[in-house]
């Protein structure tokens, strides 16, 4: 039986929609019995305490019941999970991109815990979901050369640190992590990329890397039944005769609330029955301010701070999905992030059959857009063209919906993605993978 150790580092395991859909659901699916069972264990490293602007939180105390429930749920699905709290206090803003000195301390503290767990379990593969987790796994591999390391990068972390303001592009921290990044790409047995442009960039940085494209996953079963209640949900929201454009996710990190308002304003100018549904935890006050600045009235949009379990029904009430992104300048870190990404929101839009209206700088969508009718792109400098794009999609809406669901099923479904990971594991261990599904395009230098 192949043994997999799945490693996350400082990624919240509760109240985190990304973790729930991209880690928890995936691990439970991977551990489910089939003809080639896997033994899955999961270690989630978290800080013992976090200091925010107004409070100090000790997750090992305040979230102990939730963490215990999570470990129990994993056990019920055949996953051996352990949430490990490192005896370190960090600022909340450091969780995503800790300073170099703190990163070194974290590596020292976490390594002994990981090594002990590794010796006890002797997994064949360590599957890592971050740069620091992969660095830990590579150190283990130096001691136990037969160990396989999967680097599930999820994004280009050095550039992401620049985008969120953790460091500058000309800083020592950025240059240091870029050097580490290249080494991790080379030393890992397989690098998982979220899109074809992502894989191309990995191979540009480290031509000798082994790279597989596996898209983000969505549990399509969660999005099937809500379609039956579409009209009921539209009635509840007051959308009976509306053309509904949905945005799902955070704002002002990767996606700009002002640009979202500008895109919708141009749509509303042509489609008077259009309404914007914003599903976000972002500050309602700041969002209202941005929308008023762009001339939108309160009746033009609805804002809902939805739980992950509510998302399918809310998206089912919409007709289109929006992905505005931010303004992009050539040569910047944001340009790298934008041109390689496909956000989780895209998978959820497609699962609901929502054609996507996306900033043309979201390069990860390019190859899918070329092959299927799943939406269209807009140029920030020519927003007046967006209503014509909507008109075109309206004229062929049924075909767009069909293609959206085809792509969701063939590329983003939880079953498809779990199958792609299983094939990847098989290739690493046995060296004889079965025929790869379309959603897993393997590129070898």
C-alpha positions in Angstrom: 0.0 0.0 0.0 1.4 3.4 -1.0 1.7 5.7 2.0 1.3 9.5 1.5 2.2 12.2 4.0 0.3 15.4 3.1 2.0 18.5 4.6 0.6 22.0 5.1 2.3 24.9 6.9 0.5 27.8 8.6 -2.6 27.3 6.5 -5.7 27.7 8.6 -7.7 24.4 8.8 -11.0 25.9 10.1 -13.1 28.8 8.7 -11.1 28.5 5.5 -13.0 27.8 2.3 -9.8 27.1 0.3 -8.5 24.5 2.8 -12.0 22.9 3.0 -12.3 22.4 -0.8 -8.7 22.0 -1.8 -7.3 19.9 1.1 -10.0 18.3 3.3 -12.3 17.2 0.5 -9.4 16.0 -1.6 -7.7 14.0 1.1 -11.0 12.3 2.1 -11.5 11.4 -1.6 -8.0 10.1 -2.0 -8.3 7.9 1.1 -11.6 6.3 -0.1 -11.3 2.6 -0.9 -10.8 1.6 -4.5 -8.7 -1.0 -6.3 -5.4 0.8 -5.4 -5.9 2.0 -1.8 -3.7 4.7 -0.4 -2.8 5.2 3.2 -3.1 9.0 3.8 -1.7 10.9 6.7 -1.8 14.7 7.1 0.2 17.0 9.3 -0.9 20.7 9.5 1.6 22.9 11.2 0.1 26.0 12.9 1.5 28.6 15.3 0.7 28.3 19.0 -0.4 32.0 19.1 -1.1 34.8 16.7 -1.0 38.5 17.5 -3.5 40.7 15.6 -4.1 44.5 15.7 -6.6 44.1 18.5 -6.1 40.7 20.1 -3.9 37.7 20.7 -5.3 34.4 19.7 -4.1 31.0 20.8 -5.6 28.5 18.3 -4.6 25.4 20.3 -6.9 26.7 23.0 -9.6 28.7 21.3 -10.1 26.2 18.5 -9.4 23.0 20.3 -12.9 21.6 19.9 -13.0 22.4 16.2 -9.6 20.9 15.6 -10.6 17.7 17.5 -13.7 17.5 15.4 -11.7 17.9 12.2 -9.3 15.2 13.2 -12.3 12.9 14.0 -13.9 13.7 10.6 -10.6 12.8 8.9 -10.4 9.5 10.8 -13.9 8.6 9.7 -12.8 8.9 6.1 -9.6 6.9 6.7 -7.2 9.8 7.0 -4.8 10.0 9.9 -4.5 13.7 10.6 -2.6 15.6 13.2 -2.7 19.4 13.8 0.7 20.4 15.2 1.1 23.7 17.1 4.6 25.0 17.0 5.7 26.8 20.2 6.0 30.1 18.4 4.1 33.4 18.5 3.7 35.2 15.2 1.9 38.3 13.9 -1.2 37.3 11.9 0.2 39.2 8.9 3.3 36.9 9.0 1.3 33.7 8.6 1.3 33.8 4.8 4.8 35.2 4.4 7.0 35.1 7.5 10.2 37.1 7.6 13.4 35.2 6.8 14.6 35.0 10.5 11.2 33.7 11.6 11.2 31.2 8.6 14.6 29.8 9.8 13.3 29.4 13.3 10.1 27.7 12.1 12.2 25.3 10.0 14.3 24.3 13.0 11.3 23.9 15.3 9.1 22.0 12.8 11.8 19.7 11.4 12.2 17.6 14.5 8.4 17.1 14.7 8.3 16.1 11.1 11.3 13.8 11.3 9.8 11.9 14.2 6.5 11.5 12.4 8.3 10.4 9.2 10.4 7.8 11.1 7.2 6.3 12.6 5.2 6.2 9.4 7.9 5.9 6.7 5.7 7.4 3.9 6.7 6.8 0.3 5.7 10.3 -0.7 5.6 13.6 1.1 3.0 15.8 -0.7 3.7 19.5 0.2 1.4 22.4 -0.2 3.8 25.4 0.3 7.4 26.4 -0.1 8.3 26.0 3.6 6.6 22.6 3.7 8.6 21.5 0.6 11.8 22.8 2.1 11.2 20.6 5.2 10.4 17.6 2.9 13.6 18.1 0.9 15.6 18.1 4.1 13.9 14.8 5.0 14.8 13.5 1.6 18.4 14.3 2.2 18.4 11.9 5.1 16.2 9.3 3.4 17.0 9.5 -0.3 14.3 7.0 -1.4 11.6 9.5 -0.3 9.6 11.1 -3.1 8.6 14.8 -2.8 5.6 16.4 -4.5 5.7 20.2 -4.5 2.2 21.4 -4.9 3.2 25.0 -5.4 -0.3 26.6 -5.6 1.3 29.8 -6.7 4.6 31.6 -7.1 5.2 32.5 -3.4 8.0 35.1 -3.9 5.8 37.2 -6.2 2.7 36.7 -4.0 4.7 38.1 -1.1 5.3 41.3 -3.2 1.7 41.6 -4.2 0.4 41.4 -0.6 3.2 43.7 0.7 5.3 41.3 2.7 8.5 42.3 0.9 9.5 44.3 -2.2 10.6 42.9 -5.5 14.2 44.3 -5.1 14.5 43.1 -1.5 16.9 40.4 -0.2 13.9 38.3 0.9 12.5 38.2 -2.6 15.8 37.3 -4.1 16.4 34.7 -1.4 13.1 32.9 -2.0 13.6 33.0 -5.8 16.9 31.1 -5.3 15.2 28.6 -3.0 12.3 28.3 -5.4 14.5 27.2 -8.2 16.2 24.6 -5.9 12.8 23.3 -4.8 11.7 22.9 -8.4 14.8 20.9 -9.1 14.9 18.8 -6.0 11.3 17.8 -6.0 10.3 14.7 -7.8 7.2 16.3 -9.2 6.0 19.9 -9.3 2.2 20.4 -9.6 1.1 23.4 -11.6 -2.4 24.9 -11.6 -2.4 25.8 -15.3 -0.4 25.3 -18.5 1.2 28.8 -18.2 2.1 28.0 -14.6 3.9 24.8 -15.8 5.7 26.8 -18.6 7.0 29.3 -16.1 8.2 26.5 -13.7 10.1 25.0 -16.6 11.6 28.4 -17.5 12.9 28.7 -14.0 14.1 25.1 -13.7 14.2 23.4 -17.1 15.1 20.1 -15.5 12.0 20.0 -13.3 9.3 17.4 -13.7 5.9 19.2 -13.9 2.3 18.0 -14.0 -0.7 20.3 -14.6 -3.6 19.5 -12.2 -6.3 22.1 -11.9 -7.9 23.1 -8.7 -10.8 20.9 -7.6 -14.5 21.4 -6.9 -16.9 18.8 -5.5 -19.4 18.9 -8.3 -21.9 17.0 -6.2 -22.3 20.1 -4.0 -23.4 22.0 -7.1 -25.9 19.6 -8.5 -28.9 19.9 -6.1 -28.7 23.7 -5.7 -29.7 24.1 -9.4 -33.1 22.7 -8.5 -33.6 25.5 -6.0 -32.3 28.3 -8.4 -35.7 30.0 -8.7 -36.4 29.8 -5.0 -33.1 31.4 -4.2 -33.6 34.1 -6.8 -37.0 34.8 -5.2 -35.4 35.1 -1.8 -32.8 37.5 -3.1 -35.2 39.5 -5.2 -33.7 38.4 -8.5 -36.8 37.0 -10.2 -36.5 39.0 -13.4 -32.8 40.0 -13.1 -29.7 39.1 -15.1 -27.3 38.2 -12.2 -23.5 38.7 -12.3 -21.7 37.0 -9.4 -18.4 37.7 -7.8 -17.1 35.2 -5.2 -14.1 35.7 -3.1 -11.9 38.2 -1.2 -11.2 41.7 -2.6 -8.3 44.1 -2.8 -5.6 41.4 -2.5 -5.8 39.9 -6.0 -9.1 41.4 -7.2 -10.0 45.1 -7.1 -13.4 46.3 -5.8 -13.2 49.4 -7.9 -12.5 47.5 -11.1 -15.3 45.1 -10.2 -17.6 48.1 -9.9 -16.4 49.6 -13.2 -17.0 46.3 -15.1 -20.5 45.9 -13.7 -21.3 49.6 -14.3 -20.6 49.1 -18.1 -22.8 46.0 -18.1 -25.6 47.8 -16.2 -25.5 50.6 -18.7 -26.6 48.2 -21.4 -28.6 45.7 -19.4 -30.9 47.6 -17.1 -32.1 44.5 -15.4 -28.6 43.5 -14.4 -27.7 43.0 -10.7 -24.4 42.2 -9.0 -24.2 39.5 -6.4 -21.0 39.8 -4.3 -20.1 36.9 -2.1 -17.3 38.1 0.1 -16.2 38.7 3.7 -14.6 42.0 2.6 -15.6 45.1 4.6 -19.2 46.1 3.6 -18.4 49.7 4.3 -15.4 49.8 2.0 -17.3 47.9 -0.7 -20.2 50.4 -0.5 -17.8 53.3 -0.8 -16.1 51.8 -3.9 -19.4 51.1 -5.6 -20.8 54.6 -4.8 -17.7 56.1 -6.3 -18.5 54.3 -9.5 -22.1 55.5 -9.5 -23.8 52.3 -8.5 -26.9 52.6 -6.4 -27.7 50.3 -3.4 -30.3 48.4 -5.5 -27.8 47.5 -8.1 -25.9 45.0 -6.0 -26.4 42.6 -3.1 -23.5 41.6 -0.7 -23.6 38.3 1.2 -20.9 37.1 3.6 -21.7 33.4 2.9 -20.4 30.3 4.5 -18.8 27.7 2.1 -21.9 25.5 2.6 -24.1 28.3 1.3 -22.0 29.0 -1.8 -23.5 26.5 -4.2 -27.1 27.7 -3.8 -26.1 31.3 -4.1 -24.0 30.8 -7.2 -26.8 28.7 -8.7 -29.0 31.9 -8.5 -26.5 33.7 -10.8 -26.1 33.8 -14.6 -22.5 34.8 -15.0 -19.3 34.8 -12.9 -16.8 37.7 -12.7 -13.1 37.7 -12.2 -11.9 41.3 -12.4 -8.3 41.0 -11.0 -6.2 44.1 -10.5 -4.5 46.5 -12.9 -1.4 44.8 -14.2 1.9 46.5 -15.1 4.5 44.6 -17.2 7.4 43.2 -15.3 5.7 43.3 -12.0 5.1 40.4 -9.5 1.4 40.8 -10.1 1.9 40.1 -13.8 3.5 36.8 -12.9 0.7 35.8 -10.5 -2.1 36.9 -12.9 -0.7 35.1 -16.0 -0.3 31.7 -14.3 -3.4 31.6 -12.0 -6.8 29.9 -12.2 -8.6 30.8 -9.0 -10.9 28.3 -7.1 -13.8 30.6 -7.9 -13.4 29.7 -11.6 -14.0 26.1 -10.8 -17.0 26.9 -8.8 -18.5 29.2 -11.5 -18.0 26.5 -14.1 -19.5 23.8 -11.8 -22.7 26.0 -11.6 -22.7 26.4 -15.4 -21.8 30.1 -15.2 -19.9 31.6 -18.2 -17.0 33.5 -16.9 -16.2 37.2 -17.7 -12.5 37.4 -16.8 -9.7 39.9 -17.0 -7.6 39.0 -20.1 -4.5 39.1 -17.8 -5.7 35.9 -16.0 -3.4 33.8 -18.3 -4.2 30.5 -16.7 -7.6 30.6 -18.4 -6.2 31.2 -21.9 -5.8 27.6 -23.1 -9.3 26.6 -21.7 -10.9 29.6 -23.3 -9.3 28.7 -26.7 -10.7 25.1 -26.5 -14.2 25.7 -25.0 -17.0 28.3 -24.9 -16.8 29.0 -21.2 -16.8 32.7 -21.2 -14.8 35.7 -22.5 -12.1 38.1 -21.6 -12.0 41.9 -21.3 -9.3 44.5 -21.5 -9.2 47.0 -18.7 -8.5 49.8 -21.2 -11.6 49.0 -23.2 -14.4 48.2 -20.7 -17.0 49.6 -23.1 -16.6 46.3 -25.0 -17.9 44.2 -22.1 -21.6 44.6 -22.8 -21.0 43.4 -26.4 -19.2 40.3 -24.9 -22.3 39.7 -22.7 -24.6 40.1 -25.7 -22.6 37.4 -27.6 -22.8 35.0 -24.7 -26.5 35.7 -24.2 -27.2 34.7 -27.9 -25.5 31.3 -27.3 -26.1 30.9 -23.6 -27.1 27.3 -23.7 -23.9 26.3 -25.5 -21.8 28.3 -23.1 -23.5 26.6 -20.1 -22.9 23.1 -21.6 -19.2 23.8 -22.2 -18.9 25.2 -18.7 -20.2 22.0 -17.2 -18.1 19.8 -19.6 -14.9 21.6 -18.5 -16.0 21.5 -14.8 -16.4 17.7 -15.1 -13.4 16.9 -17.2 -10.9 19.3 -15.6 -12.0 20.5 -12.2 -14.2 17.8 -10.6 -13.0 16.3 -7.4 -13.1 12.8 -8.9 -11.0 13.9 -11.8 -8.4 15.8 -9.7 -8.2 13.0 -7.2 -7.7 10.5 -10.1 -4.9 12.7 -11.5 -3.1 12.7 -8.1 -3.4 9.0 -7.8 -1.8 8.6 -11.3 0.9 10.9 -10.3 1.6 8.9 -7.1 1.6 5.7 -9.2 4.1 7.1 -11.6 6.5 8.2 -8.8 6.4 4.9 -7.1 6.0 2.4 -9.9 7.2 4.4 -12.9 4.4 3.1 -15.0 1.5 5.5 -15.0 -1.7 4.7 -16.8 -2.9 6.9 -19.7 -3.2 10.4 -18.3 -6.6 12.2 -18.3 -6.9 15.5 -20.2 -6.9 17.4 -16.9 -3.4 16.2 -16.2 -1.0 17.3 -18.9 2.4 16.2 -17.9 5.4 18.2 -19.1 8.8 16.8 -18.8 12.0 18.8 -19.5 
